[in-house]
């Protein structure tokens, strides 16, 4: 497999040309599904756009694309001069497989097809000049993650988790994958961290406590912050009005904005540093026990 990648059509120079107008490409990942990764990606994109930054959000979860619903985008993209014009809502440019296939149609694709469509989302979309392009990845460590690391220079990856140990176990594996392909780890976000009762104000750690911080300390990356579990956040995703837009003064929106601020502070003064194909293949050939 490694030799096949090394002699295929994926060449290092493609990473320099696919999205030349984008300053920072940030992968939003999770070790497993169900941790609210897409919700976090949508709200972070809106929080960054609210600062005046030019922001794009690429829904790379090809098998379960939810970003258009969460961002309230029901109309598909238009074409211009043979290119795709991304949909724009809440100040964020969007592209997703959900715009291109019927809602009920399942995608049953092998790796090469995934690679082809992901490449088209970079090469054939008129992203223009962007300060940040957030990429909502599918959960786990599969074809999309590997293809992404080959195609574009990533400023880094953010990992979303919940506090319980079963989620944190998968987080550590996912972050090890990014380390293998020389993608900087920008930090861990703990979603569904706690619940505050709307009647009595009591705080309850439903899914344990402090797991995200422990995982960040173990891997040696920043802990970016906690997002509470709250019906308003869920409602924002269901109705297409992320909490950062729907209620910017709420504590939940403040939590997202603080995390966005930590990300921008971390990226200031740093350039994109994607790994070369040779380095990627060398890492893949090494056994994981060497880490």
Secondary structure, DSSP 8 states (H G I E B T S, - for coil): -HHHHHTSS--TTHHHHTTTTEEEEEEEE-SSSSS-HHHHHHHHHHHHHHTT--EEEEE--TTS--HHHHTT--S--EEETTEEE-EEETTEEEEEGGGTS-TT------HHHHHHHHHHHHHSB---SEEEEEEE--SSSSHHHHHHHHHS--SEEEEEE-SSHHHHHHHHHHHHHHHHTT--EEEEEE-S--EE-TTT--EE-TT-SSHHHHHHHHHT--EEEE----HHHHHHHHHT--HHHHTTTSHHHHHHHHHHHHHHHHHTT-------HHHHHHHHHS-GGG-
